[in-house]
Amino acid sequence: MGQTWSTFMNLTAIPEAVDFAGGTMGLAFVRQGQIRYTNGNFQVAIENPETWGSDINGNTASTANDNVPDLVGKYTFKGDWGNVSVGAVLQKVDSDVSSETGIGYSIAGRIKAGGKDDIRFQLHGGQTGRYVGVVTSTALVNGEYEKQTAFTVAYRHFWNEGDRSSIYYANADTELTNRNRSQFGVNYFKALTDKLSVGMEYGRFTQDDDGTDEVSSDYLQVSAIFKF
């Protein structure tokens, strides 16, 4: 019980990026209060609810009636090969003038790819609301629950014991608002010590929403990571 990463997330499936939340378009990425029960590879939790989006009148949805917690369940298959999780989230959002119930799903994992290399992936769909791709999708659009499909795939390669690179691609596509947004990134991390690494990443965000011209934005980031 307490505040931590949502049970809906598979933390091992997040690409290693210069920005901690790399591949944000297709990631499940929520940290909030919850009560979680774990039995072996199975987890179930009730988590903090939050109505997000617009009501039937087009106004910002009220959060005053958020009194039913989100219900999240997940099972993780594990082995020497890596892990794969399957999960679902059930949410009730109440905008004060209307309420909707949504169900979203997730399949995510990290698979070993020889040596220390690995492949990481996430696939989400349905009514995931604020749990996935917050830069693309809201939960409510004029009082109706938004549906989206989002994914992230990444490959991490170790050049030696500590130096490594990741290349990843993420995409999210919504049904009601017809938004399609993606991100590509490639990076290199240099291990200066066992605990300290510095990294550089080049990437591109692309927005191709319905009714607008496609636009892209390139970025270059650097960071330092110290592991305690």
C-alpha positions in Angstrom: 0.0 0.0 0.0 1.4 3.4 -0.9 2.4 5.4 -4.0 4.5 3.6 -6.6 4.4 2.7 -10.3 1.1 1.3 -11.5 0.5 -2.4 -11.5 -0.5 -1.9 -15.2 3.2 -1.2 -16.1 5.9 -3.7 -16.9 9.0 -1.8 -15.7 11.4 -4.1 -17.5 9.8 -3.2 -20.9 10.7 0.5 -20.7 13.4 1.3 -23.3 16.7 2.7 -21.9 16.7 6.3 -23.0 18.4 9.6 -22.1 15.0 10.8 -21.0 13.7 8.5 -18.2 10.3 8.2 -20.0 11.7 7.4 -23.4 9.2 6.3 -26.0 6.4 8.2 -24.2 4.0 7.9 -27.2 3.5 4.1 -26.6 4.4 3.6 -22.9 2.2 2.7 -20.0 3.5 5.3 -17.5 1.7 6.1 -14.3 2.8 6.5 -10.7 0.0 6.8 -8.1 -1.4 5.7 -4.8 -2.6 2.1 -4.7 -3.3 -1.1 -2.6 -1.7 -4.1 -4.3 -1.9 -7.9 -3.7 0.8 -10.2 -5.1 0.7 -14.0 -5.3 3.6 -15.4 -7.2 3.5 -14.0 -10.7 -0.1 -12.6 -10.3 -0.8 -9.1 -9.1 -4.1 -7.2 -8.6 -4.5 -3.7 -7.3 -7.0 -0.9 -6.7 -5.4 2.4 -7.7 -6.2 6.1 -7.5 -8.9 7.1 -10.0 -8.7 10.3 -12.0 -11.3 11.6 -14.6 -9.4 13.2 -17.4 -10.7 14.9 -20.6 -13.8 16.7 -21.7 -17.5 16.2 -20.7 -20.5 16.0 -23.1 -20.6 19.8 -23.1 -17.0 20.1 -24.2 -15.8 21.4 -20.9 -13.0 20.1 -18.8 -14.3 17.0 -17.0 -14.7 17.4 -13.2 -12.8 15.1 -10.9 -15.1 15.7 -8.0 -16.8 12.3 -8.3 -13.7 10.2 -8.5 -14.7 7.8 -5.7 -14.5 4.4 -7.5 -10.8 3.2 -7.7 -9.3 1.8 -10.8 -9.0 -2.0 -10.8 -5.8 -3.4 -12.3 -4.7 -7.0 -12.8 -1.5 -8.5 -14.3 0.2 -11.9 -14.8 3.8 -12.1 -15.7 5.4 -15.2 -17.4 9.1 -15.5 -16.4 12.0 -17.7 -17.5 15.6 -17.7 -18.5 14.5 -16.2 -21.8 13.1 -13.0 -20.1 9.5 -12.1 -19.2 6.2 -11.3 -20.8 3.2 -9.8 -18.9 -0.5 -9.5 -19.7 -2.6 -7.1 -17.9 -5.9 -5.2 -17.9 -7.3 -2.0 -16.3 -10.9 -1.3 -15.5 -11.8 2.4 -15.0 -14.9 4.4 -14.2 -14.7 8.0 -15.0 -17.4 10.5 -13.9 -17.4 14.0 -15.3 -20.3 15.2 -13.1 -22.7 15.3 -16.1 -22.1 11.8 -17.3 -20.1 8.6 -16.4 -18.3 6.0 -18.5 -16.6 2.7 -17.8 -13.6 1.7 -19.8 -11.4 -1.4 -20.2 -7.8 -1.4 -21.5 -5.3 -4.2 -22.0 -1.5 -4.5 -22.1 1.0 -7.1 -23.3 4.6 -6.2 -22.5 8.0 -7.8 -21.9 11.7 -8.0 -22.2 13.3 -10.9 -24.2 17.0 -11.8 -24.1 18.7 -11.5 -27.4 22.2 -13.0 -26.8 24.8 -11.8 -24.4 23.5 -8.9 -22.4 21.4 -7.6 -25.4 17.6 -7.5 -25.1 14.4 -6.7 -27.0 11.7 -4.7 -25.1 8.1 -4.2 -26.2 4.8 -2.9 -25.2 1.4 -3.2 -26.9 -1.7 -1.5 -25.4 -5.2 -1.1 -26.6 -8.8 -0.4 -25.7 -9.8 2.3 -23.3 -6.5 2.8 -21.5 -7.1 6.5 -20.7 -4.3 8.2 -18.9 -2.4 5.0 -18.3 -0.9 5.0 -21.8 0.4 7.7 -24.2 -0.7 10.8 -22.2 0.8 13.0 -24.9 -1.7 11.5 -27.4 -4.9 10.4 -25.7 -7.2 11.6 -23.0 -9.8 9.3 -21.3 -12.9 11.3 -22.2 -13.7 13.1 -25.5 -16.9 15.1 -25.1 -18.1 12.6 -22.6 -17.3 9.5 -24.7 -14.4 7.1 -23.7 -11.5 7.3 -26.1 -10.0 4.2 -27.6 -6.4 3.9 -28.7 -3.8 1.5 -29.9 -0.2 2.2 -28.8 3.0 0.3 -28.9 6.7 0.6 -28.2 9.5 -1.7 -29.4 13.2 -1.3 -28.5 16.5 -3.2 -29.0 19.4 -2.7 -26.6 23.0 -3.7 -27.6 26.0 -3.8 -25.3 29.3 -2.8 -27.1 31.3 -4.1 -24.1 30.7 -4.8 -20.4 29.3 -1.3 -19.7 28.8 0.7 -22.9 25.5 0.2 -24.7 23.0 1.6 -27.2 19.3 1.4 -27.6 17.2 2.1 -30.7 13.4 2.4 -30.2 10.2 3.3 -31.9 6.8 4.2 -30.3 3.4 5.0 -31.8 -0.1 5.8 -30.6 -3.3 6.1 -32.6 -6.7 7.3 -31.3 -10.2 6.5 -32.6 -12.3 9.5 -31.6 -9.8 12.3 -32.1 -8.0 10.6 -34.9 -4.5 11.4 -33.6 -1.5 9.6 -34.7 1.8 10.4 -33.0 5.2 8.6 -33.0 8.7 8.8 -31.7 12.0 7.4 -32.8 15.2 7.4 -30.8 18.8 6.1 -30.9 21.3 6.6 -28.1 24.7 5.7 -26.7 25.7 5.3 -23.1 29.3 5.4 -21.9 30.0 3.7 -18.6 32.6 5.8 -16.7 32.4 3.7 -13.6 30.2 0.8 -12.3 27.7 3.4 -11.1 28.1 6.4 -13.4 27.2 6.6 -17.1 26.8 9.5 -19.5 24.6 9.3 -22.6 23.6 11.1 -25.7 20.4 10.5 -27.8 19.1 11.7 -31.1 15.4 11.3 -31.9 12.4 12.6 -33.7 8.7 13.2 -32.8 6.1 13.1 -35.5 2.5 14.3 -35.3 0.0 13.3 -38.0 -3.4 14.2 -36.6 -6.5 14.2 -38.7 -7.2 17.6 -40.2 -3.7 19.0 -39.8 -0.4 18.8 -41.7 2.1 16.2 -40.6 4.9 17.9 -38.5 8.1 16.5 -37.1 10.6 17.8 -34.5 14.1 16.5 -34.0 15.9 16.5 -30.7 19.4 15.9 -29.2 19.7 15.1 -25.5 22.5 14.3 -23.1 22.3 13.0 -19.5 24.3 11.5 -16.7 23.0 8.5 -14.7 24.3 7.6 -11.2 23.1 4.4 -9.7 23.0 4.3 -5.9 
